[in-house]
Amino acid sequence: MADIDGHPAKAPVPLDEYPVHQTPLSLARAATTDRNFYDRSYFNAHDRAGGTMLVTGFGVYPNLGVVDAYAAVRRGDDQRTVRFSDALGPRDLAMSVGGYRIEVVEPLQRVRVICEHDDLSFDLTWDGSFPAVQEQPHLIHTGSRPIIDASRFAQVGSWSGTLTVDGADITVDPAVWMGTRDRSWGIRPVGEAEPPGRDASEPAGGFWWLYAPLRFDEFAIVVIVQENPDGFRTLNDAVRVWPDGRIEQLGWPRIHIDYRSGTRIPVSARLDMTAGDGSPLTVEVRTHTCIPLHIGCGYGGDPDWLHGQWKGRDWVSTTAYDLTDPAVAGRIPWGVIDHVGQARCGDAEGWGLFEHGSLGRHDPTGFADWTSVAP
């Protein structure tokens, strides 16, 4: 009997040499047979308010037999995206596909990310500014079935290296270029769509999500909020991370978002939280440039490409998007969008990610249905 890539099913893989097993299985296999099992890295980088933003990631899908990666850079209203996909080979410590690879220089602190393509290339090194923090488990049910059941850690930091987009060279100076990253693994919808079955006749009615990892000089703040259409909160995680590794819980954030008139695009937000000593803690965020994750990056029903989707061996794709093109702009509101966030907490200024998606009904913000927008 052979596995999906033609290797003997009973043969060990290179990862089995290391003491990292969690089940009585070879690491050639995931502990679950769920087709949607995944293991992924995500990074973003930006030159603060300068208008250039990069989003990139790498994923392994053991039960689909696929490995893939993507990178997208936005400058002004132009977005360049490249994607790589291939058959997953024997499991080892190498994180690479096509012209893309990730090298862990110092675990949980320094990571090198390389992309080699004529339209978009970079050699960037990530340095964590504060310790990585483990987030609360992320669980979403559709009926009785978990469609997302994942663990994730997050970190804020800075970038150094070089970036080339459509022939233009950009020096990535760590004094200017900030970003955030996460590593997640578990179950979430990946690959080709499954038959919707009952869900097609009983849809959820809406999805509301906020993710804001923010870097300040003396601390980091990570806020995650997910709510049902009626405002019931299904995920609440708000912490402040200190340089010595202390994690201070910040209670139950109250979120106030100002949307651009006629849209659900956030212009600014206020996050009202509670410090560990009981005092109020407020973070105000102003958004800058953004990348819609469902336009070329493989998230949320992206019609151009989906994570884990089988595209054949040695597949490479590149697309230039004009985000003002009506055919593209009309897609922007219908997914999760990553914004560069400029933040203030008291006298401290910070930068980071303001990731937000508001789809369908959300009673707390007065959106009654899928067509509702801000006045």
Secondary structure, DSSP 8 states (H G I E B T S, - for coil): -B-TTSSBTTS--GGGGSS---SSS-TTS-S---TTEEEEEEEEEE-GGGSEEEEEEEEEETTTTEEEEEEEEEETTEEEEEEEEEE--S--S-EEETTEEEEEEETTTEEEEEE--SSEEEEEEEEESS--EE---EEEEETTEEEEEEEEEEEEEEEEEEEEETTEEEEE-TTT-EEEEEEEEEE---SS----GGGGTS---EEEEEEEEEEESS-EEEEEEEE-TT--EEEEEEEEE-TTS-EEE--S-EEEEEE-TTS--EEEEEEEEE-TTS-EEEEEEEEEEEEETTSSS--TT-SS--TT----TTEEEEEEEETTSHHHHTTTTSS-EEEEEEEEETTEEEEEEEEEEEEE-BGGGTB-STT----
